[in-house]
Amino acid sequence: MKALENLFLNLGIDSEKEISKLFRDEICPEDSNLIDKFQRDVNKRKELIKLLMENDFVQKNISEFNVFEVGGGVCSTGAAFADKCNAVISLELEKVHCLYAKRCKEYFQIDNLGIFHGGLTEVDDNDKYFVEENTIDLVISHMGMFRYTVLDTLEKISSMLRHRGKFICVYPRFWTDSDEINDIDKELLNRAVLKNIDWRRFKEQFEDKLSVLGFQVEYNNILDKYRDIPIGGDVILGSKIVSSREEYIKNPIEGITFGKTLITCNTLICSK
């Protein structure tokens, strides 16, 4: 708990806004599988951490690391890093996810994980958090950042990272037009490009911004064990490949059912 309080102080974040205090008297909707699912997801994220260490993307001993998570969901990724690191702060825009995360945090007594309702930039009516410069060793986002969110926050991520700090972002594979993707992914990507005239513009803006901010890209591809992760049908809707569930059902891509698009996950790893 002391490590977390010290991190709040160093980052200039109001500890009273941490969900355990902010939502003290609120409970999450009933979900009988929440705790078990959270534990399974934490174990999966620990495998990711192990993979990052085995490939020397992060050092073997990260016990002194202060970690910042963007788009934490129910914070299974944040919890996995909290098990290995000094302290973790996670931001999440959806209040219901924060309530789920609060329940899991309290159930497993994760004292070095702080969870906040909001983001690094203004999104809808959520809080926006300012973070002191050069205070964070690692920024992680596991399926929590999308195209314009990551563009809008790259400056803040760069600012908060210490020298040689890392930014690791796992995101839907269809952000890329690599020749390596399978036929299903190619079809999804082609439809996405047709319905998003700014698709390539984003890719160029993203790469340019990383370069301007001085990020050194160490890896930008599919990590082993991340090749066959199914991403839900909301990804199709979010990418505007179709405009509605009804449109998708009327014209599905052969071999895919709604909610199981089987788009793999790309992993971006860069250092400041």
C-alpha angles and dihedrals in degrees: 000000000000092000090054094047090050090051092051088053094047093047095046092237120149107242090205088072093060107117095244087064102027093050096027096139099035125094130201123248114276113276116163092194098048099100095044093046091048091053092049091049092048089054090050091051090050086058088054090052089050090050091050090052094046090054092046092242088129127020121262094247113051096155092120095047122121108209131199120199124200118203096007100176105193087345101246089142091048090049092051091053091044088061090058104030142059097251140341131206118195129192121204128177099202114080094205090055089051090053091050090048091050091054093049093044092052094042092054093035095232099178098175096056118091118190125196133188106232144042145257090261133032110280117171107314097325124126118266116220127213115209125197117248123261096011105113130074098193137017114198132186119178108189088324103110130064134191105287095027091062092044091052095049104040093095091052092046090051091048096051095047120095120230107294090011117152134234113201119184126178111194142160112296095231089080086083133062095206118155089231096076119104126249094266092051090047091054091049091047093049091053090047092052091049092051096040111055090182096054096106091037089060092050090052093045091049094051092044093050093050088052096046091050091052099248115158109214109222098173136005110169144075114307117219112269089029096080099094105032109138116227117204128253090260086077089063090050092043092054092048091236082137127011098220144010088251092057091050094050091050093051110023123170108250113264097019128098123202110274094024105073094151095217109161125229126255120209123211117194120180137160131215 
